[in-house]
Amino acid sequence: MNTKLDIKDKEQKLLFITGIGTEIGKTVCSAILTKYFNADYWKPVQSGDLDFSDSMKIREWTGKSTICYPETYRFQLAASPHQSAKEEGITVDLNEFKLPETQNNLILEGAGGLMVPLNDKDFMIDLIEKLNIPVALVVRNYLGCINHTLLSISALNQKKIKLQYLILNGNFPFDTERIICENIQPETEIIRIPDIENITKESIEKIVKQL
C-alpha cells in the first residue's frame, strides 16, 4: 500500500463506501476505514442477512465500542432494495434517509453498486447525491471490472459526486490497475487493500496499521 491517509485532519470526515458491484468487499473495506478513522458506521439499507447484518460484522471486526446507527430500512429478502421492499409492501422513500447526528467521523456503506434501485425511480447514486458526501469506490479484480469501474466513475462524474478514494481490494494485473488508475482525477487517492484469507478483528487491525 503506497497511500498514506490523513488521520490528523480535524474536520469531520463523512464517506460513502460504494462498489462496482456486489460481493466485492465493501463491508471489509468499510471496517478498515471505520477502524482507521475511528469513525461511526451507518448502513442506510440492509437487504437480507438480518441475522448477521453488515452492522453486526462491523462491530465484530472493529470492536464493540464502534457506534453503528440503525438502518433506515431493513428487509428480509436478500435482493435489490426495491425488490426486497416490494415483498414487504413497502416503498423506499429517499426523504426518509437522514444522516445520523454525530460529531465523530462517519462511514456509510451502500448496498451493491451505484445503480442499484431503491424504488422505481431512485438509485443508490441518488441517495449519495442527496446526502452530498464524497465516495470511496471499492474495486475488485474480475473479468469486466475495468468496464464496471469506468462506468461507475463516469456516473459519479455526471452527478458531480466527489470520488475521494479509489480502493483496490485485492491483487490486480498490472495493466488492469494501470487503465483504472489512469481514468481517475488527480485528487482521487488510491488505497490498496491486500487479500484477507480470514477476516477477523486482528486481520483488520493489521491492515489498518499499514495504511
C-alpha positions as CSV (number, residue, x, y, z in Angstrom):
1,M,0.0,0.0,0.0
2,N,1.5,3.3,-1.0
3,T,-1.2,5.7,0.1
4,K,-0.9,7.4,3.4
5,L,-4.2,8.6,4.7
6,D,-4.5,11.8,6.7
7,I,-5.9,10.8,10.1
8,K,-4.9,14.1,11.6
9,D,-7.5,16.2,9.7
10,K,-9.6,17.9,12.4
11,E,-12.6,18.3,10.1
12,Q,-15.3,15.6,10.4
13,K,-14.9,13.0,7.7
14,L,-18.0,11.7,6.0
15,L,-17.5,9.0,3.5
16,F,-19.9,6.8,1.5
17,I,-18.5,3.4,0.6
18,T,-19.8,2.0,-2.6
19,G,-18.6,-0.5,-5.1
20,I,-18.5,-1.5,-8.8
21,G,-20.8,-4.5,-8.0
22,T,-21.9,-6.9,-5.3
23,E,-19.6,-9.1,-3.2
24,I,-16.5,-7.1,-3.9
25,G,-15.6,-6.4,-0.3
26,K,-17.4,-3.2,0.6
27,T,-18.0,-4.3,4.2
28,V,-14.4,-5.3,4.8
29,C,-13.2,-2.0,3.4
30,S,-15.8,-0.2,5.5
31,A,-14.5,-2.0,8.6
32,I,-10.9,-1.0,7.7
33,L,-11.8,2.7,7.2
34,T,-14.1,2.8,10.2
35,K,-11.2,1.5,12.4
36,Y,-8.6,3.7,10.7
37,F,-10.6,6.9,11.1
38,N,-12.1,5.9,14.5
39,A,-15.4,6.5,12.9
40,D,-19.1,5.6,13.5
41,Y,-20.8,3.4,10.9
42,W,-24.1,3.6,9.2
43,K,-25.7,1.2,6.7
44,P,-28.8,3.0,5.3
45,V,-30.4,-0.1,3.7
46,Q,-29.9,-3.7,4.7
47,S,-31.4,-6.3,2.4
48,G,-31.2,-9.8,3.7
49,D,-28.7,-11.4,6.2
50,L,-30.5,-9.8,9.1
51,D,-29.1,-12.5,11.5
52,F,-25.6,-11.3,10.6
53,S,-26.0,-7.9,9.1
54,D,-23.2,-5.6,7.9
55,S,-23.5,-3.6,11.0
56,M,-23.0,-6.7,13.1
57,K,-20.0,-7.6,11.0
58,I,-18.5,-4.1,11.5
59,R,-18.9,-4.5,15.3
60,E,-17.3,-7.9,15.3
61,W,-14.4,-6.7,13.1
62,T,-13.7,-3.3,14.7
63,G,-14.7,-3.8,18.3
64,K,-17.9,-3.5,20.3
65,S,-17.2,0.2,21.1
66,T,-17.9,1.1,17.5
67,I,-21.1,3.1,17.2
68,C,-23.3,1.6,14.5
69,Y,-26.5,3.5,13.7
70,P,-29.8,1.7,12.9
71,E,-30.6,1.2,9.3
72,T,-33.4,3.3,7.9
73,Y,-34.7,0.2,6.1
74,R,-34.2,-3.5,7.0
75,F,-35.6,-6.1,4.6
76,Q,-35.7,-9.9,4.9
77,L,-35.1,-10.7,1.3
78,A,-31.5,-10.7,0.1
79,A,-32.2,-8.8,-3.2
80,S,-32.1,-5.4,-4.6
81,P,-33.7,-3.0,-2.1
82,H,-36.6,-2.1,-4.5
83,Q,-37.5,-5.8,-4.8
84,S,-37.0,-6.6,-1.1
85,A,-39.2,-3.6,-0.1
86,K,-41.9,-4.7,-2.6
87,E,-42.0,-8.1,-1.0
88,E,-42.9,-6.4,2.3
89,G,-45.3,-3.9,0.9
90,I,-43.0,-1.0,1.4
91,T,-41.8,1.7,-0.9
92,V,-38.3,3.2,-0.1
93,D,-38.6,6.9,0.3
94,L,-35.5,8.9,-0.4
95,N,-36.7,11.6,2.0
96,E,-36.6,9.1,4.9
97,F,-32.8,9.0,4.9
98,K,-31.2,11.4,7.4
99,L,-27.6,11.4,8.4
100,P,-27.0,10.4,12.0
101,E,-26.3,13.3,14.3
102,T,-22.7,12.8,15.4
103,Q,-19.6,14.9,15.7
104,N,-17.5,11.8,15.0
105,N,-16.2,10.7,11.6
106,L,-18.9,8.6,9.8
107,I,-18.5,5.8,7.4
108,L,-21.6,4.9,5.3
109,E,-22.0,1.7,3.3
110,G,-24.3,1.3,0.4
111,A,-26.0,-1.8,-0.9
112,G,-24.4,-3.1,-4.1
113,G,-23.3,-0.6,-6.7
114,L,-24.3,2.9,-7.8
115,M,-27.2,1.9,-10.0
116,V,-28.9,-0.5,-7.5
117,P,-32.6,0.6,-7.4
118,L,-34.1,1.8,-4.2
119,N,-37.5,2.2,-5.7
120,D,-38.9,2.6,-9.2
121,K,-37.2,5.9,-9.8
122,D,-34.3,6.4,-7.3
123,F,-31.0,4.6,-7.3
124,M,-28.2,4.3,-4.8
125,I,-26.3,7.1,-6.6
126,D,-29.4,9.4,-5.9
127,L,-29.1,8.7,-2.2
128,I,-25.4,9.6,-2.3
129,E,-26.2,12.8,-4.2
130,K,-28.9,13.7,-1.6
131,L,-26.6,13.1,1.3
132,N,-24.0,15.2,-0.5
133,I,-20.9,13.4,0.8
134,P,-17.8,12.1,-1.1
135,V,-17.4,8.5,-2.2
136,A,-14.9,5.7,-1.8
137,L,-15.3,3.3,-4.7
138,V,-14.3,-0.3,-4.0
139,V,-12.9,-2.3,-6.9
140,R,-12.1,-6.0,-7.1
141,N,-10.4,-7.8,-10.0
142,Y,-12.5,-9.9,-12.2
143,L,-13.2,-10.2,-15.9
144,G,-15.2,-7.0,-16.7
145,C,-14.0,-5.0,-13.7
146,I,-12.4,-2.3,-15.9
147,N,-15.7,-1.7,-17.7
148,H,-17.7,-1.6,-14.4
149,T,-15.1,0.7,-12.7
150,L,-15.0,3.2,-15.6
151,L,-18.8,3.2,-15.9
152,S,-19.1,3.9,-12.1
153,I,-16.5,6.7,-12.3
154,S,-18.4,8.2,-15.2
155,A,-21.7,8.0,-13.3
156,L,-20.2,9.8,-10.3
157,N,-18.7,12.5,-12.6
158,Q,-22.1,13.1,-14.3
159,K,-23.6,13.7,-10.8
160,K,-20.6,15.8,-9.8
161,I,-20.1,13.5,-6.8
162,K,-16.5,13.6,-5.4
163,L,-14.6,10.4,-5.7
164,Q,-12.3,10.9,-2.8
165,Y,-10.8,7.3,-2.7
166,L,-10.4,4.5,-5.1
167,I,-10.0,1.3,-3.2
168,L,-8.2,-1.5,-5.0
169,N,-9.3,-4.5,-3.0
170,G,-7.0,-7.5,-3.6
171,N,-4.5,-8.2,-6.3
172,F,-4.7,-6.7,-9.8
173,P,-2.9,-7.5,-13.1
174,F,-0.6,-4.6,-13.9
175,D,-2.4,-3.4,-17.0
176,T,-5.8,-3.7,-15.3
177,E,-4.7,-1.4,-12.5
178,R,-2.9,0.9,-14.9
179,I,-6.0,1.5,-17.0
180,I,-8.2,2.1,-14.0
181,C,-5.8,4.5,-12.3
182,E,-5.3,6.5,-15.5
183,N,-9.0,7.3,-15.5
184,I,-9.4,9.0,-12.2
185,Q,-8.9,12.6,-11.3
186,P,-5.5,13.6,-9.8
187,E,-7.2,14.5,-6.5
188,T,-8.6,11.0,-6.0
189,E,-6.4,9.0,-3.6
190,I,-5.7,5.3,-4.2
191,I,-5.9,2.8,-1.3
192,R,-4.6,-0.7,-1.8
193,I,-6.0,-3.4,0.4
194,P,-4.4,-6.9,0.3
195,D,-6.5,-10.1,0.1
196,I,-7.6,-11.3,3.5
197,E,-7.9,-15.1,3.9
198,N,-9.6,-15.0,7.3
199,I,-11.5,-11.8,8.2
200,T,-11.1,-11.2,11.9
201,K,-10.6,-8.2,14.2
202,E,-6.9,-9.0,14.3
203,S,-6.5,-9.1,10.5
204,I,-8.4,-5.9,10.1
205,E,-6.2,-4.2,12.7
206,K,-3.1,-5.4,10.9
207,I,-4.2,-3.8,7.7
208,V,-5.2,-0.6,9.4
209,K,-1.6,-0.3,10.8
210,Q,-0.3,-0.4,7.2
211,L,-2.4,2.5,5.9
